Amino acid sequence: MVRFLFALLAFAIGLAMPQTAAAGPVSAVQERCIAPGAPGEALTHVWKEAHRWDCSPDAGRSDAERSFVRFAVPATGAVPDSLYLRRGALSGVEIAVVGDTGTAVRQRYTMNDQEPAGIAGMMRLALPQTARRPVAIVAIVDGAANPRTVPSAFVAQEEPGGADMRSYALAALICGMLVLPLMFNVMFYRVLRERFLVWHSALAVAMLMAVSCASNIALLLLPLTVKQVTFGAAIGFELVGVCALMFARNFIEPGKLHPRICAAIPAVAVSIGAIGLLHALFPGAYRTLQMDVYRLAMLPALGFIIVLLCNALWRRSRAAMFQAIGWFPLLAVAIARQSSFLIGGVSPIEIPSLFYLGCALEVLGTGLAVADRMITLRRQRDSALDHARSLEEIAVSDPLTGLLNRRGIEPRFADLREEGFDTMALIDLDRFKTVNDRFGHLTGDAVLVSCARALQPVGEGRNVIAVRMGGEEFMLLLRGPEAVRRAEALRQAITVRVARDVCDLDMPVTASMGLIEMPRDGMTAVGFNELYARADALLYEAKENGRNRAETEKLVLFALPTQGRVATG
């Protein structure tokens, strides 16, 4: 996956690099002048006032309610047929094509009449056709919400080959890269229900929305209007910030962020979303101030994100290292974007391409971070499962002998009955207290360990289950033919095995046994406690009858099954 992402990133950078033979509009008119106007002011009035026209090539912004952009068409060369504008909210555009006689052919356009230009963030309007070669083209732009819309305008002849496919290819590639995290997150979430996967998916969707709308791909693939795509691009950029903050809050390891920073993240995310939503819903409401207020309001949020990353890195957060790699390009683009609107000096047309590359790097960095976290979480989960199994084994096993204890056998008893274990034997060592009193408890423990080994014969395999019920009492569950004879052989083997293993004893250790054979059918309703009580009674009979012997009984069901009564014969 990592190599694949690096390959995609390298290809994306290659597409973003300038090329000498780029496609797109050609023969652009270079001479351009801009004049501010009042709402409804006529072109004929502004045309005559030469002092109002600014023909400098570095005009950065225009905050007027109505702006006039004049292009002088040279006497030779290709005649422009298209007006290109930076995409943004506006009330309308009127284009006047002025002939050599001074007459003008006019056409009025709405915002939704614009077409994708094939250049990042740019839209196109077809110029009115004239019979004679024009000497000037004037675009009258009303209600432009973005102060960079008017200075970005130029006229040119559209290349017959169509739009700049390099720009679309780059945006489409980034969109494809943004789909990959969604696929991986769905697979990861099915295994580990981590909240950061949800926020990472939301972040990928927000970037997908921003890139597809900013690049105009959404206009080509979906039945959307220019106004809807402009709104989507504005909201998409803000959602990237919101989701990125919430992702960081859930992704950075606990204790690796200052508590106050962690607590402030939701409030900062809500403020970013609210500011962006108000700006997108009411573009140009206060045209001369809104864009600057919007950009200034976003600067504290950018500063907060930088402080967040620095704090997590200072606390040695592994997740923050990956996020710093992924977020640095986007932060650089955001700072350049804000600076270009506040102080100028950065071409607004170039910013979207940088944003695309920032998204690509974010996918790479954050994708690696999520993969690293999933590996860590899986290791932690496996370790926890191993620890839980160890605790479970300790809980159901006798620590001295290693045999199962009552807690380990009782819940499984019904299943063992189904598997054919139809013989239960209780074995108790005779006069074991004497062993402890004369030889000490260490010797007594050695006797119990030796007894456990005697009850686990190598040849029996899975047909005998030995259990230490407590103290010197053991239980055997047997299945297969001649279970009674085999159980008796194991009881007698205790004396031989203890004599061989425990050298300190000068007395034999014998055992008494109570054994019952349970019918395979018809007694499934009889529980462990009832059968244990009957075997225990047989064991005491063997003790009372002289010890070192076995009392056996075969249970026969003859009472009504619904009553659960068992009688012996």
ZAZA-773806 format. One record per residue (C-alpha): residue in one letter; x, z, y. Coordinates in steps of 0.5 Angstrom, whole numbers. Each point is the difference from the previous one (the first is absolute). Example, Ala and Ser with C-alpha at 12.3 -4.5 7.8 and 13.67 -1.06 7.14 Angstrom:
REM ZAZA-773806
> residuo / u / w / v
> A / 25 / 16 / -9
> S / 2 / -2 / 7
REM end
This chain:
REM ZAZA-773806
> residuo / u / w / v
> M / 0 / 0 / 0
> V / 6 / 2 / 5
> R / 3 / -7 / -1
> F / -6 / -4 / 1
> L / -2 / 4 / 6
> F / 7 / -1 / 3
> A / 0 / -8 / -2
> L / -7 / 0 / 4
> L / 3 / 3 / 6
> A / 6 / -5 / 0
> F / -5 / -5 / 0
> A / -4 / 3 / 5
> I / 6 / 0 / 5
> G / 2 / -7 / -2
> L / -7 / -2 / 2
> A / 1 / 4 / 7
> M / 7 / -3 / 2
> P / -1 / -5 / 5
> Q / 1 / -7 / -2
> T / 2 / -6 / 3
> A / -6 / -5 / -2
> A / -6 / 5 / 1
> A / -6 / -3 / -1
> G / -6 / 1 / 5
> P / -1 / -2 / 7
> V / 5 / -5 / 4
> S / 1 / -2 / 7
> A / -2 / 6 / 3
> V / -1 / -1 / 8
> Q / 5 / 5 / 3
> E / -2 / 0 / 7
> R / -5 / 6 / 1
> C / -3 / 4 / 5
> I / -5 / 6 / 0
> A / -5 / 2 / 6
> P / -4 / 6 / 0
> G / -7 / -1 / 2
> A / -7 / 4 / 1
> P / -6 / 0 / -4
> G / -3 / -7 / 1
> E / 5 / -3 / 4
> A / 0 / -7 / 0
> L / 6 / -4 / -2
> T / 0 / -5 / 7
> H / 1 / 6 / 4
> V / 6 / 3 / -4
> W / 3 / -7 / -1
> K / 1 / 0 / 8
> E / 4 / 6 / 1
> A / 7 / -1 / -3
> H / 2 / 7 / 2
> R / -4 / 3 / -6
> W / 3 / -4 / -5
> D / 6 / 3 / -4
> C / 4 / -5 / -3
> S / 6 / 5 / -3
> P / 1 / -1 / -7
> D / 0 / 7 / -2
> A / -7 / 2 / 3
> G / -1 / 6 / -5
> R / -8 / 2 / 1
> S / -6 / -2 / 4
> D / -5 / 6 / 1
> A / -5 / -4 / 4
> E / -7 / -1 / -2
> R / 0 / -8 / 1
> S / 7 / -3 / -1
> F / 2 / -7 / 1
> V / 6 / -3 / -4
> R / 2 / -7 / 3
> F / 4 / -5 / -4
> A / 4 / -6 / 3
> V / -1 / -6 / -5
> P / 7 / -5 / 1
> A / -1 / -7 / 1
> T / 3 / -2 / -7
> G / 0 / 3 / -7
> A / -6 / 2 / -4
> V / -6 / 3 / 3
> P / -2 / 7 / -2
> D / -7 / 0 / -4
> S / 0 / 8 / -1
> L / 0 / 6 / 4
> Y / 4 / 6 / -4
> L / -2 / 7 / 2
> R / 2 / 7 / -3
> R / -6 / 3 / -4
> G / -4 / 5 / 3
> A / -7 / 2 / 3
> L / -2 / -4 / 6
> S / -7 / -2 / 3
> G / 2 / -8 / 0
> V / 5 / -5 / 2
> E / -2 / -6 / 4
> I / 5 / -6 / 0
> A / 1 / -5 / 5
> V / 4 / -7 / -1
> V / 1 / -2 / 7
> G / 2 / -8 / 1
> D / 4 / -4 / 5
> T / -6 / -1 / 4
> G / -1 / 8 / 1
> T / -7 / 0 / -5
> A / 0 / 5 / -5
> V / -3 / -1 / -7
> R / -3 / 8 / -2
> Q / -2 / 3 / -6
> R / -2 / 7 / -1
> Y / 2 / 4 / -7
> T / -2 / 7 / -3
> M / 5 / 4 / -3
> N / -3 / -2 / -7
> D / 2 / -7 / 2
> Q / 7 / 1 / -1
> E / 3 / -2 / -7
> P / 7 / 2 / -4
> A / 6 / -3 / 3
> G / 5 / 2 / -5
> I / 4 / 4 / 4
> A / 0 / 7 / -1
> G / -5 / 3 / 5
> M / -2 / -6 / 3
> M / -7 / -4 / 1
> R / -1 / -7 / 2
> L / -5 / -4 / 4
> A / -1 / -8 / 0
> L / 1 / -2 / 7
> P / -6 / -5 / 3
> Q / 2 / -7 / -1
> T / 1 / -5 / 6
> A / 1 / -7 / 1
> R / 6 / 0 / 4
> R / 6 / 4 / 0
> P / -1 / 7 / 3
> V / 5 / 3 / 5
> A / -2 / 7 / -1
> I / -4 / 5 / -5
> V / -3 / 6 / 3
> A / -2 / 6 / -5
> I / -5 / 5 / 3
> V / 0 / 6 / -4
> D / -5 / 5 / 1
> G / 0 / 7 / -2
> A / 6 / 0 / -4
> A / 1 / 7 / -3
> N / 7 / 0 / -1
> P / 4 / -1 / 6
> R / 5 / -5 / -4
> T / -5 / -5 / -2
> V / 0 / -4 / 6
> P / 8 / 0 / 1
> S / 0 / -2 / -8
> A / -4 / -7 / 2
> F / 4 / -6 / -1
> V / -3 / -8 / -1
> A / 3 / -4 / -5
> Q / -1 / -6 / -5
> E / -2 / 3 / -7
> E / 4 / -3 / -5
> P / -4 / -5 / -5
> G / 3 / 4 / -6
> G / -4 / 6 / 2
> A / 1 / 7 / 1
> D / 7 / 4 / -1
> M / 0 / 1 / -8
> R / 6 / 4 / 1
> S / -4 / 5 / 4
> Y / -6 / 0 / -5
> A / 5 / 1 / -6
> L / 3 / 6 / 2
> A / -6 / 3 / 2
> A / -3 / -2 / -7
> L / 6 / 3 / -3
> I / -1 / 6 / 3
> C / -7 / 1 / -2
> G / 2 / -1 / -7
> M / 5 / 5 / 0
> L / -5 / 5 / 3
> V / -5 / -1 / -6
> L / 6 / 2 / -5
> P / -1 / 7 / 2
> L / -7 / 0 / -1
> M / 1 / -2 / -7
> F / 5 / 5 / -1
> N / -4 / 6 / 3
> V / -6 / -2 / -4
> M / 4 / 1 / -7
> F / 4 / 6 / 3
> Y / -7 / 3 / 2
> R / -3 / 0 / -7
> V / 6 / 4 / -3
> L / 1 / 5 / 6
> R / -5 / 1 / 5
> E / 4 / 1 / 6
> R / -3 / 0 / 7
> F / 6 / -4 / 3
> L / -1 / -6 / -4
> V / -7 / -1 / 3
> W / 3 / 1 / 7
> H / 6 / -5 / -2
> S / -6 / -5 / -2
> A / -3 / 1 / 6
> L / 6 / -1 / 4
> A / 1 / -7 / -4
> V / -7 / -2 / 2
> A / 1 / 2 / 7
> M / 6 / -5 / 0
> L / -3 / -5 / -3
> M / -6 / 0 / 5
> A / 5 / 0 / 6
> V / 5 / -6 / -3
> S / -6 / -4 / -2
> C / -4 / 1 / 6
> A / 7 / -1 / 5
> S / 2 / -6 / -4
> N / -7 / -3 / 0
> I / 0 / -1 / -7
> A / -6 / 4 / 0
> L / -3 / -6 / 4
> L / 2 / -5 / -5
> L / -3 / 4 / -6
> L / -6 / 3 / 2
> P / -6 / -2 / 4
> L / 2 / 5 / 6
> T / 0 / -1 / 8
> V / 6 / 0 / 4
> K / -3 / 6 / 3
> Q / -1 / 4 / -7
> V / 7 / -2 / -1
> T / 3 / 2 / 6
> F / -4 / 7 / -1
> G / 3 / 0 / -7
> A / 7 / -1 / 2
> A / -1 / 6 / 6
> I / -3 / 5 / -5
> G / 5 / -2 / -6
> F / 6 / 2 / 4
> E / -3 / 7 / 2
> L / -2 / 1 / -7
> V / 7 / -1 / -3
> G / 2 / 6 / 5
> V / -6 / 4 / -3
> C / 1 / -1 / -7
> A / 8 / 0 / 0
> L / -1 / 7 / 3
> M / -5 / 2 / -5
> F / 5 / -3 / -5
> A / 6 / 4 / 2
> R / -4 / 7 / 0
> N / -2 / -1 / -7
> F / 6 / -3 / -2
> I / 6 / 4 / 3
> E / 2 / 6 / -5
> P / -4 / 7 / 2
> G / 5 / 4 / 4
> K / 4 / -6 / 3
> L / -4 / -1 / 6
> H / -1 / 6 / 5
> P / -7 / 3 / 0
> R / -2 / -2 / 7
> I / 2 / -7 / -1
> C / -4 / 0 / -7
> A / -6 / 3 / 4
> A / 1 / -5 / 6
> I / 0 / -6 / -5
> P / -8 / -1 / 0
> A / -1 / 1 / 7
> V / 5 / -5 / 2
> A / -3 / -5 / -5
> V / -7 / 1 / 3
> S / 3 / -1 / 7
> I / 3 / -7 / -2
> G / -6 / -2 / -3
> A / -5 / 2 / 5
> I / 5 / -3 / 6
> G / 0 / -7 / -4
> L / -7 / 0 / -2
> L / -2 / 1 / 8
> H / 5 / -5 / 2
> A / -2 / -5 / -5
> L / -8 / 1 / 1
> F / 1 / 0 / 8
> P / 5 / -5 / 1
> G / 2 / -1 / 7
> A / -5 / 5 / 3
> Y / 5 / 2 / 5
> R / 4 / -6 / 0
> T / 6 / 2 / 5
> L / 1 / 7 / -4
> Q / -3 / 0 / -7
> M / 6 / -4 / -3
> D / 5 / 5 / 3
> V / -4 / 6 / -1
> Y / -1 / -2 / -8
> R / 8 / -2 / 0
> L / 2 / 7 / 3
> A / -5 / 4 / -4
> M / 3 / -3 / -7
> L / 7 / 2 / 2
> P / -1 / 8 / -1
> A / -3 / -3 / -7
> L / 7 / -4 / -1
> G / 4 / 6 / 2
> F / -4 / 5 / -5
> I / 2 / -5 / -6
> I / 7 / 0 / 2
> V / 0 / 8 / 0
> L / -4 / 0 / -6
> L / 6 / -4 / -4
> C / 5 / 3 / 3
> N / -2 / 7 / -2
> A / -2 / -2 / -7
> L / 7 / -3 / 0
> W / 4 / 6 / 3
> R / -4 / 4 / -6
> R / 3 / -5 / -5
> S / -6 / -3 / -2
> R / 1 / -5 / -5
> A / -7 / -4 / 1
> A / 2 / 0 / 8
> M / 6 / -4 / -2
> F / -4 / -5 / -3
> Q / -5 / 0 / 6
> A / 6 / 0 / 5
> I / 2 / -7 / -3
> G / -7 / -3 / 0
> W / -2 / 3 / 6
> F / 6 / -2 / 5
> P / -2 / -7 / 1
> L / -7 / 1 / 1
> L / 2 / 6 / 5
> A / 5 / -5 / 3
> V / -6 / -5 / 1
> A / -5 / 5 / 3
> I / 5 / 2 / 5
> A / 2 / -7 / 2
> R / -7 / -2 / 0
> Q / -2 / 6 / 5
> S / 6 / -1 / 4
> S / -1 / -8 / 1
> F / -7 / 2 / 3
> L / 3 / 6 / 4
> I / 6 / -3 / 3
> G / 1 / -7 / -3
> G / 6 / -4 / -2
> V / -3 / -1 / -7
> S / -4 / -6 / -2
> P / -7 / 2 / -3
> I / 0 / -7 / -4
> E / 6 / 3 / -4
> I / -3 / 7 / -1
> P / -5 / -2 / -6
> S / 6 / -3 / -4
> L / 4 / 6 / 1
> F / -6 / 4 / -2
> Y / -1 / -4 / -7
> L / 7 / 1 / -2
> G / -1 / 8 / 2
> C / -6 / 0 / -5
> A / 5 / -4 / -5
> L / 5 / 6 / 0
> E / -5 / 5 / 0
> V / -3 / -3 / -6
> L / 7 / 0 / -3
> G / 2 / 7 / 2
> T / -7 / 4 / -1
> G / -1 / -4 / -7
> L / 7 / 3 / -2
> A / -2 / 7 / 3
> V / -7 / 0 / -4
> A / 4 / -3 / -6
> D / 5 / 6 / 0
> R / -5 / 5 / 1
> M / -4 / -2 / -6
> I / 6 / 0 / -4
> T / 1 / 7 / 3
> L / -7 / 2 / -1
> R / 0 / -2 / -7
> R / 6 / 4 / -2
> Q / -3 / 6 / 3
> R / -6 / -1 / -4
> D / 4 / -1 / -7
> S / 4 / 6 / 2
> A / -7 / 4 / 1
> L / -3 / -3 / -6
> D / 6 / 2 / -4
> H / 0 / 7 / 3
> A / -7 / 0 / -2
> R / 1 / -2 / -7
> S / 5 / 5 / 0
> L / -4 / 6 / 2
> E / -6 / -3 / -5
> E / 5 / 1 / -5
> I / 2 / 7 / 2
> A / -7 / 2 / 0
> V / -2 / -3 / -7
> S / 6 / 2 / -3
> D / 3 / 7 / -3
> P / 7 / 1 / 4
> L / 3 / 3 / -6
> T / -2 / -4 / -6
> G / -1 / -7 / 4
> L / -7 / 0 / -4
> L / -7 / -2 / 3
> N / -3 / 7 / 2
> R / -8 / 1 / 0
> R / -1 / -3 / 7
> G / 3 / -6 / -3
> I / -4 / -1 / -6
> E / -7 / 2 / 2
> P / -2 / -5 / 4
> R / 3 / -5 / -5
> F / -3 / 3 / -6
> A / -6 / -5 / 0
> D / 4 / -6 / 1
> L / 4 / 2 / -6
> R / -6 / 2 / -4
> E / -2 / -8 / 1
> E / 8 / -2 / -2
> G / -1 / 4 / -7
> F / 3 / 7 / 1
> D / -5 / 3 / -4
> T / 4 / 6 / -3
> M / 1 / 6 / 5
> A / 5 / 6 / -3
> L / 2 / 6 / 4
> I / 6 / 3 / -2
> D / 3 / 7 / 2
> L / 7 / 3 / -1
> D / -1 / 7 / -4
> R / 3 / 6 / 3
> F / 3 / -4 / 5
> K / 0 / 7 / 5
> T / 5 / 3 / -5
> V / 5 / -6 / 1
> N / -1 / 1 / 7
> D / 1 / 8 / 0
> R / 6 / 0 / -5
> F / 4 / -6 / 2
> G / -2 / -1 / 7
> H / -4 / -5 / 4
> L / 5 / -6 / 0
> T / 0 / 0 / -7
> G / -7 / 0 / 0
> D / 0 / -6 / 4
> A / 5 / -3 / -5
> V / -5 / 1 / -5
> L / -6 / -3 / 4
> V / 5 / -7 / 1
> S / 1 / 0 / -7
> C / -7 / 0 / -2
> A / -2 / -5 / 5
> R / 6 / -5 / -3
> A / -3 / 2 / -7
> L / -7 / -2 / 2
> Q / 2 / -7 / 3
> P / 3 / -3 / -7
> V / 3 / -7 / 1
> G / -4 / -4 / -5
> E / -6 / 2 / 2
> G / 0 / -4 / 7
> R / -6 / 0 / 3
> N / -5 / 3 / -5
> V / 2 / 7 / 2
> I / -1 / 3 / 7
> A / 3 / 7 / 1
> V / -2 / 5 / 5
> R / 2 / 6 / 3
> M / -6 / 4 / 1
> G / 4 / 6 / 3
> G / 4 / 6 / -3
> E / 2 / -1 / -7
> E / -7 / -5 / -1
> F / 1 / -7 / -2
> M / -5 / -5 / -1
> L / 0 / -7 / -4
> L / -4 / -6 / 0
> L / 1 / -4 / -6
> R / -3 / -7 / -2
> G / 1 / -4 / -6
> P / -1 / 1 / -8
> E / 2 / 7 / -3
> A / 0 / 3 / 7
> V / -1 / 7 / -3
> R / 6 / 0 / -5
> R / 4 / -3 / 6
> A / -2 / 6 / 5
> E / 2 / 5 / -6
> A / 7 / -3 / -1
> L / 1 / 0 / 8
> R / -2 / 8 / 0
> Q / 5 / 1 / -6
> A / 5 / -4 / 4
> I / 0 / 5 / 5
> T / 4 / 5 / -4
> V / 5 / -4 / -2
> R / 1 / -3 / 6
> V / 1 / 7 / 4
> A / 4 / 2 / -5
> R / 5 / -6 / 1
> D / 0 / 0 / 7
> V / 0 / 8 / 2
> C / 6 / 3 / -3
> D / -1 / 7 / 3
> L / -6 / 1 / -4
> D / 0 / 5 / -7
> M / -7 / -1 / -1
> P / -5 / -7 / -2
> V / -5 / -2 / 5
> T / -6 / -2 / -3
> A / -7 / -3 / 3
> S / -7 / 0 / -2
> M / -5 / -5 / 2
> G / -7 / -2 / 0
> L / -2 / -7 / -1
> I / -7 / -4 / 1
> E / -1 / -7 / -2
> M / -5 / -3 / 5
> P / -5 / -6 / -3
> R / 2 / -6 / 4
> D / -8 / -2 / 1
> G / -5 / 5 / 3
> M / 4 / 5 / 3
> T / 2 / -3 / 7
> A / -4 / 5 / 4
> V / 3 / 6 / -3
> G / 6 / 2 / 5
> F / 7 / 2 / 0
> N / -2 / 7 / 1
> E / -5 / 1 / -5
> L / 5 / -3 / -5
> Y / 6 / 4 / 2
> A / -4 / 6 / -1
> R / -2 / -2 / -7
> A / 7 / -1 / -1
> D / 2 / 6 / 3
> A / -4 / 4 / -5
> L / 3 / -3 / -6
> L / 7 / 2 / 3
> Y / -2 / 7 / 0
> E / -3 / 0 / -7
> A / 7 / -3 / -2
> K / 3 / 6 / 4
> E / -5 / 5 / -3
> N / 1 / -3 / -7
> G / 8 / 1 / 0
> R / 3 / -4 / 5
> N / 5 / -6 / -2
> R / -6 / -4 / -3
> A / -5 / -5 / 3
> E / -8 / 0 / 0
> T / -3 / -7 / 0
> E / -7 / -2 / 1
> K / -4 / -7 / 0
> L / -5 / 0 / 5
> V / -7 / -3 / -2
> L / -5 / -2 / 5
> F / -7 / 1 / -3
> A / -4 / 3 / 6
> L / -4 / -4 / 5
> P / 5 / -4 / 5
> T / -4 / 2 / 6
> Q / 1 / 7 / -2
> G / 8 / 0 / 0
> R / 0 / 5 / -6
> V / 6 / -1 / -5
> A / 0 / 4 / -7
> T / 5 / 0 / -5
> G / 0 / -1 / -8
REM end
